[in-house]
Amino acid sequence: MAALICGSLAFDTIMSFEGRFAEQILPEQLHILNVSFLVPTLRRDYGGCAGNIAYALKLLGGTPLPMAMLGSDGGEYLERMQALGIDTRFVGQAGDAYTAQAMIMTDRDNNQITAFHPGAMLHAHRSRIEPDCGATLGIIAPDGREAMLEHAAQFAAAGIPFVFDPGQGLPMFGGGELRGFIDQASWVTVNDYEGKMLCERTGLSLAEISQRVRGLVVTLGAQGCEVWEAGQRTHVAATPPAEVVDPTGCGDAWRGGLLYGLAHGWPLVRCAALGNRMGALKVAQRGPQNYRLDFDPQSVG
């Protein structure tokens, strides 16, 4: 029940701004935007969608197989994954690029501004998905544009069901390409903003998208998520977190829960409930890969 996780590996530089972005950015002055934020705290974490999802799935007792690219500076990240017991056979290294870097600034309301340097991620298409890769399930998470297109086609050709989760990579694709992803995928997951963009670009409603796949999930942050199956919507309530400390990586923790449930043949609503539980667990800790499991995943749902 291994899950092949196609996405990015990145180093996250995370900064905390003690004010509110809305109080510093004047809407009527956006055409001459020139602002500076004092960030008293700064830390560097292991991140990237593939790394964060693999961490969550491994924590739950699943078998993640990240397929991603590191740069010339990625040796310590590779060692960390191996120390966690994560199989790195599909993790490549581009010696002529840096590992992807995300610079993330969070304000007191947990709004975030992110700058992202893709680096080695742009070489992710060098890795190919073969029918004998050992995975029974997969996910297309944000990655290089070429890699996302090619890996989706390779999943379909190999007969491996996969989740299409474009995340922040969604704007790279036109309506025809997005419809192609949907038609190849078994499940689609987006947040509410991405869901609106996906509908606008494809010309399909959420109900219509759900009728072309096994299921569609729209995450709603603190409001939980909506599960769409065969045109019907079910709301899955959020799990209240112990405290709200850092939202970085919450979506990836949710995806790890989703993959665990799918790998075990759970109904999609139960998979989403586990995802909500994982997101609540992560948001109470700083960094995308620093939380620990404090519940039995089989007890969820």
N, C-alpha and C positions, 0 to 999 in steps of 0.2 A: 504493500500500500504506500509506496514511495511517491512523493509529489515533486515534479520537476518545476522549479521556480525560476522563471525567466524575468530578469529585472536588473536593477542597478546595485552595485556595491559602492558605498561612498563613505567619506569621512565627513561628519557633521560638526561644524563649528557653531555652537549654540550660545546666543547672547540674550540677556534679559534686560529689557527697557522698563523702568519702574513707573513710567507714565502711560498715557494712552496715545496711540498713533492719531486718533481722531482729533486730539487737542493740538497736535503739532502740524498736521497736514490740512491746509485750508483749501477746500474744494474750488473756490473761485480763483485760486492762484496756482492751479496744477500746471498751467502752461509755462510757468517759470519756477517749477519745483526745485527747491534747494534747501534741504533740511539735514540736520545732524542729530543723532540720538546718542546720549550718554548711556553706555551699557556697563554697569559696575561689575557684572559677573559674566564670565566667559569660560566655556569648557569645550573639549573636543571629544566626540563620541564616535563609535562605529555605527554606521547607518546604511542608507540605501534600501530600496524596497525589497530586493532579493535577500539581503542580509537580515533585515528586520523580520520579514515573514518567516525565513528559515529559523531564526531564533525562537519565534513564538511557537512554530510547529514542533520544534525539537523539545521545547519546554513542556508541551502537552503530551509528549511521548510519541509523536509522529516521526516520519522519516523524510526530512527535506533533502532535496537535491538541487542546490542553487546552481543556475547556469548564468554566469555573469563574468565580467572582465574587470580585473584589477590593473593598476598601472605599475610603473617601476618602483613606486613607494608603497606597494600593497603587501609586502611580506608579512608585516605584523598582523594585518587583518586575516590573511590566510592562516597564520598560526593560531589566531584566536578561534576561528571556526573549527579548526581541527581539534583544538583543546576542548571545545564544547561537544565534540563527537559528531560534528556535521560533516557529511561526505562532500569533499571538494573536488571530486574527479572532473566536474564540468566547469570549474572556475579557471579561467584563463588569465594570462598576464600580458599586457601590451607594454613592452619595454620602452617604447618611444612616446609614452604619454603618462600623465599623472592619474592616479585614481580619482574618480569623480569627487567633487567637493561641494557640499551644501553649506552656505552661510545663512543661518536662521536667526532672526531676531523676533522675540516674543514680547508683547506688551502686557500690562497688568490684567487685561481682559482676555488674554490668551489668543489675541489676534497675532498673525505672523506675517513677516516679510522675509522672503527667501531669495537668495541669489544662488544659482546653480551652475557649476562648471562641469560639463559632461566628461571631459577627459577620455579615459579608457573605455567608457561606456559606449562611445561611438564605434568601437571595434567589436561590439558584442555579436554582430552577425557572423563573425568568424566561426562561432560554435554552431553546430548543427544538431537537430533532434532526430535521432534514428529510432526505428520501431523497437530495437532491442536495448533501449537506454535504461530499462529497468523501472520506469515509472508507469503507474496506472492512472495518473491524474496530473494535470499541469495548470499553470497560471501564466498569463501574459500580463505582467505588471509594467509600470513605466520603465522604458529602456530606450536605446537608440532607435530612431525611426525605422531604419532598414531591418534591424533585428526584430522588432515587433511584427513587421509584415512577414518576414521570412519564417520566424518561429511559429506564428499562427498557422501558416500554410503547412509547415512541417508537422505540427501536432495533428492537423487534420489528415495529412497523408499517412501518418503513422497509426491513425485510429485511436489516438489518446484523447479522451475528453478533457477540455480545459476551460478555465475561467478567463474571460476577457475583462481586465480591469485596467483601463487606460490611464486613470488618474490624471496627473498634470501633463501627461503626454497626449491627451485627447486633442488639443488644438493643432497638433501637427498633421492631422488627417482630415481629408474632405469627406463629404457624405458618402460617396461611393466606396471609399476605403473602409469607412466605419461599418457600412452595411455588410461588406465582405467579412470583417472581423466577426460580426454578429452571426452571420450565416455559418461560419466555421466553428464558432464556440458552442459549448454546452450551457454555460452560465455567463451572465454579464453582471458586473458590480460597478457601481458609480456612487458618488455622493450626490446630494440634491442639486448642487450647482452643475456638476458634470452631467447629471441626468438631463437637465434642461438643454445644455449644449448638444448632447447626443441626439435628443429629439429634434432640435432645430436643424442640425446638419444632415440627419438621415431622412427627415420628413416623416418619421415614425413616432407614434405615441408610446408611452411606457407600456401600456397594455399590448400594443402591437409588437413591440420588441419581445415581450415575455412570451408571446405566442410563437416566436421563431426560435426560442431556446428552451431548455428545461426550466430555467428560472432566471429572474432578474431581481437584484437587491439594490435598493437605494438607501444609503446610510444617511442619517439625519443628525449626527452628533449626539448631543444630550437628549434628543427626542427619540433615540433608538433607530429603527430602520423599517423600511417597507419591503416586504417580500411579494413579488409579482409572479404568479404562475398561471399560465393559460388565460391571461387577461384579467385575473382576479387578484386583488390586493389584500394583504394581511399585514397589520402593523405589529411589530415586535418591540415591546417596551425596552427602554434602556436599563442597564444595571447601574444604580447610583454608586459612584466611586466613593472610597473612603475620604478622599480629598482631591482637589484639582491642583496639580503641581506643574505638569508639563504635557502639552498635547502632542509633542513631537513623536511620531511613530505609532499613534493610536490606531490609525487606519490599517497599518501593517499588522499590528497585533490582532485586529479584527479579522484580517485576511487569513492569518494563521489559524484562528479558530474555525473559520469557514472551511479551510482545506482539511482540517482534522475531521470535521463532521462529514464532509463529502467522502473522504477516504474510508469512513466507517459506514457509509450507506445511510446516513441519517436523513430525515426529511429536511428540506431547505429551511423551514422555520426554526427547527432545532439548531441547525448549523449557524443561523444568524444570531440566535440567542447566545450561543457560545462565543461568537464573535463579539457581541456586546459585552459579555462578561470579561473577555480579554482586554477590550478597549478600556473598560473601567479600571482594571488592574494596572494597566500601563500608565494611565493618566495620573496616577497617584505617585509615580516615581519619575525622577529626572532622567532624561536620555531615552533613546529608543530601545536599548538592549540591556537595561539594568534592573528590570523587575523580576520577581520570582513567583512561581505558581503557589497559590495557597488554597486550592480547592481541587476536587476530583472532577475532571472534565466529563466523566460519565454521568455525573449527578445533574448536569444541566439539561433542561428541557422536560 
